[in-house]
Amino acid sequence: MSSNTACPENEKQALLNFKKGLIDAANRLASWDPHHHPDCCRWIGVVCDKRTAHVLSLNLSLPPWDEHTDFKSYRMSKLGGKINPCLSKLKHLRYLDLSNNAFEGLLPYQLGNLSNLESLKLGAYPFSFGLLYVENLQWLSGLSLLKHLDLSWVNLSRASNRLQLINTIFPSLDEFHLSACQLLPGPSLLNVNLSSLAILDLSFNHFTNQMDVGWVSNLKSLVFLDLVGNDFHGPIPDFLRNMTSLTHLDLSSNYLNSSIPDWLYSFSSLQVLRLLGNQLHGDISSAIGNLTSLNDLDLSVNQLQGKLPRAMGKLCKLRSIYLSGMRLNQDISRILEILSGCSSPRLESLDLASCQLSGLTVRSSWTF
């Protein structure tokens, strides 16, 4: 941005009004001081157009917490308070990311006036569950350019039009996160219009009935599907059968109690397959050798048994294998021999805890 161009006064005031309603215990927004830093384009989290100086991006997100970060300090660094409707005055905004904070209260419908918005990330995540909520989603109809929408952990249970409305207004949406939104079971979307959608996260919504999400089989561009923690019972959902373009499938932490169906072994594009924490039984078919793109496989904490098939040695892109709790009844040396079948193996992590292994070993997991 040229040195003689500063952000418009009305946009600077909108940001200052937004700041007034925040709880900022860690003083993250110290640079938002019009006396010492009169140009809001130089404030932390703000990006402006280099020519016009209009605010294009506001990113006040935090990275996800990890075990190497002090939790007390991390919580203190979260911004809190209410999201002020004044943000709707940033008419040129294309990117708004307030995720991983601790905002509370009603999500202002005025955000629907940000008609140039391409990415809206409001995901609060586990440590802020239920603090943000909406009463309807009609305001989203003003955001027809959205490509990325994250409402994870925002309570949508009061919004009667939920997915039906979203289906009609986002022709360009390619990434959609609805984890733990308290989506209640409702009519299936028979005529899904999300033709560009590639990434969909519906985890932790406790749908119970698999067919509550059967409409996802109509999403022809989908490559990433997360259905973790939805209380699904019975076999692995049959509506997935023809979704062979998936590269990431996670059905962990449900109550699936079948064998692994043969059709799943035909998903040759799969890079990540996670089925941990179910009640799957039977053995691993030699057809698993067809999953040649796989780099992350997690079948742990199920009731699977038998021997690791020789075909596992064909999966030369595997980096991580988690099989803890599987009754392998197999010699560890044989397992390691099978997994060493590739000329250039990429395996980095192997977890065989509680697998009833035979052979001399004092370890249940390996890092290569």
VEXDREN-2710 file (C-alpha; in Angstrom, 1 decimal):
% VEXDREN-2710
k/r/px/py/pz
1/MET/0.0/0.0/0.0
2/SER/1.4/3.5/-0.8
3/SER/2.5/5.5/2.1
4/ASN/0.0/8.4/1.5
5/THR/-3.1/6.1/1.6
6/ALA/-4.7/5.3/4.9
7/CYS/-7.8/3.2/5.6
8/PRO/-11.1/5.1/5.3
9/GLU/-12.3/6.8/8.5
10/ASN/-15.6/5.0/8.6
11/GLU/-13.9/1.6/8.4
12/LYS/-11.5/2.5/11.1
13/GLN/-14.4/3.6/13.4
14/ALA/-16.1/0.3/12.7
15/LEU/-13.1/-1.6/13.9
16/LEU/-12.7/0.6/17.0
17/ASN/-16.4/0.1/17.8
18/PHE/-15.9/-3.6/17.4
19/LYS/-12.9/-3.5/19.8
20/LYS/-14.9/-1.6/22.4
21/GLY/-17.2/-4.6/23.0
22/LEU/-14.4/-7.2/23.3
23/ILE/-12.8/-8.8/26.2
24/ASP/-9.1/-8.8/25.4
25/ALA/-7.3/-10.1/28.5
26/ALA/-4.0/-10.7/26.7
27/ASN/-4.1/-7.2/25.0
28/ARG/-3.8/-8.8/21.6
29/LEU/-5.2/-5.7/20.0
30/ALA/-2.8/-3.2/21.5
31/SER/-1.9/-1.9/18.0
32/TRP/-5.5/-0.9/17.5
33/ASP/-4.7/2.6/18.9
34/PRO/-5.7/5.5/16.7
35/HIS/-3.4/7.9/18.6
36/HIS/-0.2/5.9/18.1
37/HIS/-1.2/4.0/15.0
38/PRO/-3.7/6.2/13.1
39/ASP/-3.8/3.9/10.0
40/CYS/-5.9/0.9/10.7
41/CYS/-4.2/-0.9/7.8
42/ARG/-1.2/-1.3/10.1
43/TRP/-3.2/-2.9/12.9
44/ILE/-2.7/-6.5/13.7
45/GLY/-5.1/-8.8/11.9
46/VAL/-6.1/-6.2/9.3
47/VAL/-5.2/-6.3/5.6
48/CYS/-6.2/-3.6/3.2
49/ASP/-6.3/-3.1/-0.5
50/LYS/-3.0/-1.7/-1.7
51/ARG/-4.6/0.8/-4.0
52/THR/-7.8/1.9/-2.2
53/ALA/-6.9/1.0/1.4
54/HIS/-10.3/-0.5/2.0
55/VAL/-10.2/-3.3/4.6
56/LEU/-10.3/-6.6/2.7
57/SER/-9.4/-9.1/5.5
58/LEU/-9.9/-9.3/9.2
59/ASN/-8.2/-12.3/10.8
60/LEU/-8.3/-12.5/14.6
61/SER/-8.2/-16.2/14.9
62/LEU/-6.1/-18.3/17.2
63/PRO/-4.4/-21.6/16.2
64/PRO/-5.9/-24.7/17.7
65/TRP/-4.6/-25.5/21.2
66/ASP/-1.9/-28.2/21.4
67/GLU/-0.3/-30.0/24.3
68/HIS/2.9/-27.9/24.1
69/THR/1.0/-24.7/24.8
70/ASP/0.1/-23.6/28.4
71/PHE/-3.7/-24.0/28.6
72/LYS/-4.3/-21.2/31.0
73/SER/-2.3/-18.7/28.8
74/TYR/-4.1/-20.0/25.7
75/ARG/-7.6/-19.4/27.2
76/MET/-6.6/-15.9/28.3
77/SER/-5.5/-15.1/24.8
78/LYS/-9.0/-15.8/23.4
79/LEU/-11.0/-12.7/22.6
80/GLY/-14.4/-12.6/24.3
81/GLY/-17.6/-10.6/24.4
82/LYS/-20.2/-10.1/21.7
83/ILE/-19.6/-9.7/18.0
84/ASN/-20.7/-6.2/17.2
85/PRO/-22.9/-5.6/14.1
86/CYS/-20.7/-2.7/13.2
87/LEU/-18.5/-5.1/11.3
88/SER/-21.1/-5.0/8.6
89/LYS/-19.8/-1.5/7.7
90/LEU/-16.7/-3.1/6.3
91/LYS/-18.4/-3.3/2.9
92/HIS/-15.3/-4.5/1.0
93/LEU/-14.4/-7.3/3.3
94/ARG/-13.6/-10.6/1.6
95/TYR/-12.2/-12.6/4.5
96/LEU/-13.4/-12.7/8.1
97/ASP/-11.9/-15.1/10.5
98/LEU/-12.8/-14.9/14.2
99/SER/-12.4/-18.6/14.9
100/ASN/-11.0/-20.2/18.0
101/ASN/-12.0/-17.4/20.3
102/ALA/-14.7/-17.1/23.0
103/PHE/-17.4/-14.9/21.6
104/GLU/-20.9/-15.2/23.0
105/GLY/-24.4/-14.3/22.3
106/LEU/-26.5/-13.9/19.1
107/LEU/-24.6/-13.9/15.9
108/PRO/-25.6/-10.6/14.3
109/TYR/-27.7/-10.9/11.2
110/GLN/-26.1/-7.7/9.9
111/LEU/-23.1/-9.8/8.8
112/GLY/-25.3/-10.8/5.9
113/ASN/-24.6/-7.3/4.5
114/LEU/-21.0/-8.2/3.7
115/SER/-21.9/-9.1/0.2
116/ASN/-18.2/-9.4/-1.0
117/LEU/-17.3/-12.0/1.6
118/GLU/-15.7/-15.1/0.3
119/SER/-14.6/-16.7/3.5
120/LEU/-16.4/-16.6/6.9
121/LYS/-14.9/-18.5/9.8
122/LEU/-16.6/-18.3/13.1
123/GLY/-15.8/-21.7/14.5
124/ALA/-15.6/-21.5/18.3
125/TYR/-14.4/-25.1/18.9
126/PRO/-14.7/-27.2/22.1
127/PHE/-13.5/-24.7/24.7
128/SER/-16.4/-22.3/23.8
129/PHE/-19.2/-24.7/23.1
130/GLY/-22.6/-23.2/22.7
131/LEU/-21.6/-19.6/23.5
132/LEU/-22.5/-18.3/20.0
133/TYR/-25.9/-19.0/18.6
134/VAL/-28.2/-18.0/15.7
135/GLU/-32.0/-17.9/15.6
136/ASN/-32.3/-18.1/11.8
137/LEU/-29.9/-18.3/8.9
138/GLN/-31.8/-16.1/6.5
139/TRP/-29.0/-13.5/6.8
140/LEU/-26.7/-15.9/5.0
141/SER/-28.6/-15.3/1.8
142/GLY/-26.7/-12.0/1.3
143/LEU/-23.4/-13.9/1.1
144/SER/-23.7/-15.6/-2.2
145/LEU/-20.0/-15.3/-3.0
146/LEU/-18.9/-17.5/0.0
147/LYS/-16.5/-20.2/-0.8
148/HIS/-15.5/-21.1/2.8
149/LEU/-18.0/-21.2/5.7
150/ASP/-17.1/-22.4/9.2
151/LEU/-19.8/-22.4/11.9
152/SER/-18.3/-25.1/14.0
153/TRP/-19.6/-25.1/17.6
154/VAL/-22.1/-22.4/16.9
155/ASN/-25.5/-23.4/18.2
156/LEU/-27.8/-23.7/15.2
157/SER/-30.6/-25.7/17.0
158/ARG/-32.9/-22.6/17.1
159/ALA/-32.7/-22.1/13.4
160/SER/-35.6/-23.9/11.8
161/ASN/-34.4/-23.5/8.2
162/ARG/-30.8/-24.7/8.8
163/LEU/-29.5/-26.9/6.0
164/GLN/-32.5/-26.4/3.7
165/LEU/-31.6/-22.7/3.4
166/ILE/-27.9/-23.3/3.0
167/ASN/-28.6/-25.6/0.2
168/THR/-30.2/-22.9/-1.9
169/ILE/-27.8/-19.9/-1.6
170/PHE/-24.2/-21.1/-2.0
171/PRO/-23.5/-22.2/-5.5
172/SER/-19.8/-21.4/-5.1
173/LEU/-19.2/-23.0/-1.6
174/ASP/-16.3/-25.4/-1.6
175/GLU/-15.6/-25.8/2.1
176/PHE/-18.2/-26.1/4.8
177/HIS/-17.7/-26.8/8.5
178/LEU/-20.7/-27.6/10.8
179/SER/-19.1/-29.5/13.6
180/ALA/-21.1/-29.7/16.8
181/CYS/-23.7/-27.2/15.7
182/GLN/-26.5/-29.2/17.4
183/LEU/-28.1/-29.9/14.1
184/LEU/-31.3/-31.7/14.9
185/PRO/-32.5/-34.6/12.7
186/GLY/-34.7/-33.3/9.9
187/PRO/-35.8/-34.0/6.4
188/SER/-33.1/-35.2/4.0
189/LEU/-32.0/-32.8/1.3
190/LEU/-33.1/-34.6/-1.8
191/ASN/-32.0/-32.0/-4.3
192/VAL/-28.7/-30.8/-3.1
193/ASN/-27.3/-27.8/-5.0
194/LEU/-23.8/-27.6/-3.5
195/SER/-22.2/-28.5/-6.7
196/SER/-18.8/-27.1/-5.9
197/LEU/-18.5/-28.5/-2.3
198/ALA/-15.2/-30.3/-1.8
199/ILE/-14.9/-30.4/2.0
200/LEU/-17.7/-31.1/4.5
201/ASP/-17.5/-31.5/8.2
202/LEU/-20.7/-32.7/10.0
203/SER/-18.9/-34.2/13.0
204/PHE/-20.5/-34.3/16.5
205/ASN/-24.0/-33.5/15.6
206/HIS/-25.5/-36.8/16.9
207/PHE/-27.8/-37.4/14.0
208/THR/-28.3/-41.1/15.1
209/ASN/-30.1/-42.0/11.8
210/GLN/-27.6/-42.5/9.0
211/MET/-30.1/-41.3/6.4
212/ASP/-30.2/-37.9/8.1
213/VAL/-27.0/-37.2/6.2
214/GLY/-27.7/-39.5/3.2
215/TRP/-27.9/-36.4/1.0
216/VAL/-24.1/-36.1/1.0
217/SER/-24.0/-38.9/-1.6
218/ASN/-25.3/-36.3/-4.1
219/LEU/-22.2/-34.0/-3.6
220/LYS/-20.3/-35.0/-6.7
221/SER/-17.3/-32.8/-6.0
222/LEU/-16.8/-33.9/-2.4
223/VAL/-13.3/-35.2/-1.5
224/PHE/-13.3/-34.7/2.3
225/LEU/-16.1/-36.0/4.6
226/ASP/-16.0/-36.0/8.4
227/LEU/-18.9/-37.8/10.2
228/VAL/-17.2/-38.4/13.6
229/GLY/-19.3/-38.7/16.7
230/ASN/-22.8/-38.9/15.2
231/ASP/-24.1/-41.9/17.1
232/PHE/-24.6/-44.0/13.9
233/HIS/-25.5/-47.6/14.5
234/GLY/-25.4/-50.6/12.2
235/PRO/-23.2/-51.1/9.1
236/ILE/-20.9/-48.6/7.5
237/PRO/-23.4/-46.3/5.7
238/ASP/-24.3/-47.6/2.3
239/PHE/-24.9/-44.2/0.9
240/LEU/-21.1/-43.8/0.8
241/ARG/-20.8/-46.7/-1.6
242/ASN/-20.5/-44.6/-4.8
243/MET/-18.5/-41.8/-3.3
244/THR/-15.3/-43.2/-4.7
245/SER/-13.7/-39.8/-5.3
246/LEU/-13.2/-39.3/-1.5
247/THR/-9.7/-38.7/-0.4
248/HIS/-10.5/-38.3/3.3
249/LEU/-13.2/-40.3/5.2
250/ASP/-13.6/-40.2/9.0
251/LEU/-16.4/-42.3/10.6
252/SER/-14.7/-42.5/14.0
253/SER/-16.5/-42.6/17.4
254/ASN/-19.8/-44.0/16.2
255/TYR/-21.5/-47.3/17.0
256/LEU/-20.9/-49.0/13.6
257/ASN/-21.0/-52.8/14.2
258/SER/-20.5/-54.6/10.9
259/SER/-17.5/-55.9/9.0
260/ILE/-15.7/-53.5/6.7
261/PRO/-17.7/-53.8/3.4
262/ASP/-15.9/-54.9/0.2
263/TRP/-16.9/-51.7/-1.6
264/LEU/-14.9/-49.5/0.7
265/TYR/-11.7/-51.3/-0.4
266/SER/-12.4/-49.9/-4.0
267/PHE/-11.9/-46.3/-2.9
268/SER/-8.5/-46.0/-4.6
269/SER/-8.3/-42.2/-4.1
270/LEU/-8.5/-42.5/-0.3
271/GLN/-5.5/-40.9/1.5
272/VAL/-7.0/-40.9/5.0
273/LEU/-9.4/-43.6/6.4
274/ARG/-10.3/-43.4/10.0
275/LEU/-12.8/-45.8/11.6
276/LEU/-11.5/-45.9/15.2
277/GLY/-13.8/-46.2/18.2
278/ASN/-16.6/-48.3/16.6
279/GLN/-17.6/-51.9/17.0
280/LEU/-16.4/-53.2/13.7
281/HIS/-15.7/-56.9/13.5
282/GLY/-14.3/-59.5/11.2
283/ASP/-10.9/-59.3/9.5
284/ILE/-9.1/-57.0/7.2
285/SER/-9.6/-58.2/3.6
286/SER/-6.6/-58.6/1.3
287/ALA/-8.5/-56.2/-0.9
288/ILE/-7.1/-53.4/1.3
289/GLY/-4.2/-53.6/-1.2
290/ASN/-6.3/-51.6/-3.6
291/LEU/-6.1/-48.5/-1.4
292/THR/-2.8/-47.5/-2.9
293/SER/-3.2/-43.8/-2.1
294/LEU/-3.6/-44.3/1.6
295/ASN/-1.2/-42.5/3.9
296/ASP/-3.2/-42.5/7.2
297/LEU/-5.1/-45.6/8.4
298/ASP/-6.8/-45.9/11.8
299/LEU/-8.8/-49.0/12.6
300/SER/-8.0/-48.9/16.4
301/VAL/-10.5/-49.7/19.2
302/ASN/-12.8/-52.0/17.3
303/GLN/-13.4/-55.7/17.4
304/LEU/-11.4/-56.6/14.3
305/GLN/-9.3/-59.8/14.4
306/GLY/-7.3/-62.2/12.2
307/LYS/-4.0/-61.6/10.6
308/LEU/-2.6/-58.6/8.8
309/PRO/-2.9/-59.4/5.1
310/ARG/0.2/-59.5/2.9
311/ALA/-1.5/-57.0/0.7
312/MET/-0.8/-54.3/3.3
313/GLY/2.7/-54.4/1.9
314/LYS/1.4/-52.8/-1.3
315/LEU/0.4/-49.6/0.5
316/CYS/3.7/-47.8/-0.1
317/LYS/2.4/-44.3/0.8
318/LEU/1.3/-45.2/4.3
319/ARG/2.8/-42.9/7.0
320/SER/0.7/-43.8/10.0
321/ILE/-1.0/-47.1/10.9
322/TYR/-3.2/-47.4/14.1
323/LEU/-4.5/-50.9/14.9
324/SER/-4.5/-50.8/18.7
325/GLY/-7.0/-53.3/20.2
326/MET/-7.2/-55.5/17.1
327/ARG/-6.8/-59.2/17.9
328/LEU/-4.0/-59.9/15.4
329/ASN/-2.7/-63.1/17.0
330/GLN/0.3/-62.7/14.8
331/ASP/4.1/-62.7/15.3
332/ILE/5.5/-59.1/15.4
333/SER/8.3/-60.0/13.1
334/ARG/5.9/-61.1/10.4
335/ILE/3.9/-57.9/10.7
336/LEU/7.1/-55.8/10.4
337/GLU/8.1/-58.0/7.4
338/ILE/4.8/-57.3/5.6
339/LEU/5.0/-53.5/6.3
340/SER/8.5/-53.4/4.9
341/GLY/7.5/-54.7/1.5
342/CYS/7.9/-51.4/-0.3
343/SER/11.2/-50.5/-1.9
344/SER/10.9/-46.9/-0.5
345/PRO/8.7/-47.3/2.6
346/ARG/7.3/-44.0/4.1
347/LEU/5.9/-45.5/7.3
348/GLU/6.6/-43.1/10.3
349/SER/4.2/-44.4/13.0
350/LEU/2.8/-47.8/13.9
351/ASP/0.5/-48.5/16.9
352/LEU/-0.2/-52.1/17.8
353/ALA/-1.1/-51.6/21.5
354/SER/-3.2/-54.5/23.0
355/CYS/-3.1/-56.5/19.7
356/GLN/-2.3/-59.9/21.4
357/LEU/1.0/-60.0/19.5
358/SER/3.3/-63.0/19.7
359/GLY/7.1/-62.9/19.4
360/LEU/9.7/-61.1/21.5
361/THR/8.8/-57.5/21.9
362/VAL/8.6/-55.0/24.7
363/ARG/7.0/-52.3/22.6
364/SER/3.5/-51.7/21.2
365/SER/4.2/-48.6/19.1
366/TRP/7.0/-47.6/16.8
367/THR/8.2/-44.3/15.3
368/PHE/10.3/-44.9/12.2
END
